[in-house]
Amino acid sequence: MDIQLNYRIALSKFRLSNHRLNIELGRYNNVLKENCICNVCQQLNNTNVIDCEYHAFFKCAKYNTVRQMYLFNWYIHGTEAQYFYALLFIQNTKHYKKCIFVYVSTYECY
């Protein structure tokens, strides 16, 4: 399978909430949203932050290295919702590094 195809599939699955973040796992197990906390941030910072897509992309320490490697500077520093949506809704294949970030963070970091 084409490696870029793998990245695009990963991004599509992420858009459809087909991932292993606690927010999605909690939906399947009837866990309240406020109890779907990020285990990494709880252990490192003793904070209870919801482990959602936005948190994984912009805040979670677990993905710092991957984030710095594959996302452009304006994504690393711009953490507003507009950047998150721009990241998820890629129209141009030149921006495949965003797909790599999704692929690596959702499939290789677990």
N, C-alpha and C positions, 0 to 999 in steps of 0.2 A: 504494500500500500504506500502511496506517495506520502512522504513525510509532511508536506504541507497539508495534505488531506487530513492527516491525523490531528494537526493543530486546529484546522477548521472544524473538525468533528468535536474536538474538546470544547471549543468556544460555543458551538451550537448546544452541546449538552449543558454547558454552564448556563447559557441563556434560558434553557428549559428547566432549570433547577435540578438537573440530574448530576449531582455532585455529593460529596461526603462532608460538607460543613454541618455543624451541629444544628443550624437553623432548619436544614432540610431533613436531617435524621430525626429531629424532634417532631416534625410534621408527621412522619410515618409512625412514631411511637406515642403520639398524643401528649407530648411534653409541651408545657406552656412556653411561649416565645421567650419570656424573661428568664427561663431556666436553661435555655440553649446557649450557654456561655462558652467562651473560648478557653479551652483548657490550658493552652500555652500562655495566654496573657494572665490567667488566674495564677498560674505557677510562678511566672516571672515577675509580675507586677502586683500580684494579689488584688487584681481588679476583676470585677464581674462584667464583662463586655459581651454582648450578644455576638455569637460566631456566625455572622451573616456575610454575604458576598462583598458588600462595601468594606466591612472590617478586614476581610481577608486581602482585598486588593490594596488598601491604603494604610492600614494601621497595624496589623498583626506582625509581631516580631518574627514569627515563624517564616514569613515570606520576604524578609528584608533583603537577603542576598539575591533571591530570584527577581524581586522587584527592581533592584538596582541594575541587574544584568539585562533585563528584557523590556523594561518600560522606559519610554522617553522621559527626559527631565521634566517636562511640563506635567506628566502624570505623577511623577514622584512628589512634586511640590504642590500640585493642584489637586486638592482632595475634595472638591465640591462635587455635587451630584452631576453637574453637566459633564465633567471629565469621566466620571464613572459610566455614564450612558454612552459617551463617545467611545470609550474603550470597548464596551460590549457590542456596539452596533457599527462594526467595521464595514465599510463599503469598498475599500480599496485594498487589493492584495499586497500592495507595497508595505502595508502596516502589519505584516505577518508576525513581527516580534510580540505584538499584543497577544496573538494566538499562542505563541510559544509560552508566554507567561502563564496563560490559563492552563495550557497543557501541563507544564512543569509543576505548577502549584496545585493542581487538582489531581494529578495522577502520580507524580513522583515524590511528593512530600508527605504522603500518608503511609 
